[in-house]
Every structure is written in structure tokens, then in C-alpha cells.
């Protein structure tokens, strides 16, 4: 349970960080993402997930 809370907290910090430092960029990024096809979005999601798994494996969590 501690690891799940740690993960959720980490995601919240990460998301909040980008909203805090670049609030004007969020609408532009969302607009860009809305132009991508579903297969492109899925591919991006899988790549991000793989990077996250690699980070977790390296960090030993």
C-alpha cells in the first residue's frame, strides 16, 4: 500500500510541477495531442509506460 501511495504522490508532484512552471503550454500540448490518431496516442502511451517501468526497475521499487 505504501508503494501505491508513493506512486500516486509522485504522479501528483510531477503533474503539478509542469502546471506550475508552464501553465500556458498545457493548452498547446493538449491541442497537439488532439491532432494525433488513436494508434499514435497508444504508441506514445506504451513508450511512456516502458520508460516508467525501466525507471522503477533501476530504482529498485
Backbone as numpy.savetxt, mean C-alpha at the origin, in Angstrom:
# Nx Ny Nz CAx CAy CAz Cx Cy Cz
-2.34 -12.28 17.58 -3.15 -11.08 17.58 -2.29 -9.82 17.58
-1.17 -9.89 18.28 -0.27 -8.74 18.33 0.25 -8.39 16.94
0.56 -9.41 16.15 1.09 -9.17 14.81 0.04 -8.55 13.89
-1.20 -8.96 14.06 -2.28 -8.39 13.25 -2.45 -6.90 13.60
-2.44 -6.60 14.88 -2.56 -5.20 15.30 -1.36 -4.38 14.83
-0.17 -4.99 14.89 1.03 -4.32 14.40 0.90 -4.02 12.91
0.41 -4.99 12.16 0.25 -4.82 10.72 -0.77 -3.72 10.41
-1.90 -3.74 11.09 -2.92 -2.72 10.86 -2.41 -1.33 11.24
-1.70 -1.26 12.33 -1.12 0.01 12.75 -0.09 0.52 11.76
0.71 -0.39 11.24 1.73 -0.01 10.24 1.08 0.53 8.98
0.02 -0.11 8.53 -0.69 0.35 7.34 -1.29 1.74 7.59
-1.87 1.94 8.76 -2.45 3.24 9.09 -1.39 4.34 9.10
-0.23 4.05 9.67 0.86 5.03 9.70 1.32 5.33 8.28
1.50 4.30 7.48 1.96 4.45 6.10 0.98 5.30 5.29
-0.30 4.98 5.37 -1.32 5.72 4.63 -1.40 7.17 5.14
-1.39 7.35 6.42 -1.48 8.68 6.99 -0.28 9.54 6.65
0.88 8.94 6.57 2.10 9.65 6.22 1.97 10.31 4.85
1.51 9.54 3.87 1.40 10.09 2.52 0.29 11.12 2.42
-0.80 10.93 3.15 -1.85 11.95 3.16 -1.36 13.24 3.81
-0.51 13.12 4.81 0.00 14.30 5.51 1.01 15.08 4.69
1.90 14.38 3.98 2.97 15.10 3.26 2.59 15.52 1.85
1.61 14.84 1.25 1.25 15.19 -0.14 -0.25 15.08 -0.37
-1.05 15.87 0.33 -2.50 15.74 0.17 -3.00 16.10 -1.22
-2.30 16.98 -1.92 -2.71 17.38 -3.26 -2.46 16.32 -4.32
-1.55 15.40 -4.02 -1.22 14.36 -5.00 -2.21 13.21 -4.99
-2.95 13.02 -3.90 -3.86 11.88 -3.79 -4.91 11.89 -4.90
-5.61 12.99 -5.16 -6.59 12.98 -6.26 -5.97 12.66 -7.62
-4.74 13.15 -7.85 -4.06 12.87 -9.12 -3.74 11.39 -9.26
-3.28 10.79 -8.17 -2.96 9.36 -8.20 -4.23 8.55 -8.41
-5.31 8.92 -7.73 -6.57 8.20 -7.90 -7.10 8.33 -9.32
-6.95 9.50 -9.91 -7.37 9.70 -11.30 -6.56 8.80 -12.24
-5.24 8.74 -11.99 -4.39 7.90 -12.82 -4.78 6.42 -12.68
-5.05 6.00 -11.44 -5.43 4.60 -11.21 -6.77 4.26 -11.86
-7.67 5.24 -11.91 -8.99 4.97 -12.50 -8.91 4.73 -14.00
-7.82 5.16 -14.62 -7.64 4.95 -16.06 -7.05 3.59 -16.40
-6.57 2.86 -15.40 -5.97 1.55 -15.64 -7.05 0.48 -15.75
-6.75 -0.57 -16.51 -7.70 -1.68 -16.63 -7.65 -2.54 -15.38
-8.65 -3.38 -15.24 -8.72 -4.27 -14.08 -7.51 -5.20 -14.03
-7.07 -5.69 -15.17 -5.91 -6.60 -15.17 -4.64 -5.86 -14.75
-4.50 -4.61 -15.17 -3.33 -3.82 -14.76 -3.37 -3.55 -13.25
-4.54 -3.23 -12.73 -4.67 -3.01 -11.28 -4.37 -4.28 -10.50
-4.84 -5.42 -11.01 -4.55 -6.70 -10.34 -3.06 -6.98 -10.34
-2.40 -6.72 -11.45 -0.96 -6.95 -11.55 -0.20 -6.06 -10.57
-0.59 -4.80 -10.48 0.04 -3.87 -9.54 -0.18 -4.36 -8.11
-1.41 -4.79 -7.80 -1.70 -5.30 -6.46 -0.87 -6.51 -6.11
-0.71 -7.43 -7.05 0.10 -8.63 -6.80 1.57 -8.27 -6.58
2.07 -7.33 -7.34 3.46 -6.90 -7.17 3.66 -6.27 -5.79
2.73 -5.41 -5.39 2.83 -4.78 -4.07 2.74 -5.82 -2.96
1.84 -6.80 -3.13 1.73 -7.87 -2.13 3.03 -8.66 -2.04
3.64 -8.97 -3.18 4.90 -9.72 -3.19 6.01 -8.94 -2.48
6.05 -7.65 -2.73 7.04 -6.80 -2.05 6.80 -6.83 -0.54
5.54 -6.73 -0.13 5.20 -6.77 1.29 5.59 -8.09 1.94
5.32 -9.20 1.24 5.70 -10.53 1.77 7.22 -10.61 1.90
7.94 -10.11 0.89 9.40 -10.14 0.96 9.92 -9.34 2.14
9.34 -8.17 2.37 9.74 -7.35 3.51 9.48 -8.08 4.82
8.31 -8.70 4.93 7.99 -9.44 6.15 8.95 -10.61 6.36
9.30 -11.29 5.28 10.22 -12.42 5.41 11.60 -11.96 5.86
12.07 -10.85 5.30 13.38 -10.32 5.66 13.40 -9.83 7.10
12.29 -9.22 7.52 12.24 -8.66 8.87 12.00 -9.73 9.93
11.60 -10.92 9.52 11.44 -12.01 10.47 10.12 -12.00 11.21
9.14 -11.26 10.73 7.84 -11.21 11.39 7.02 -12.40 10.98
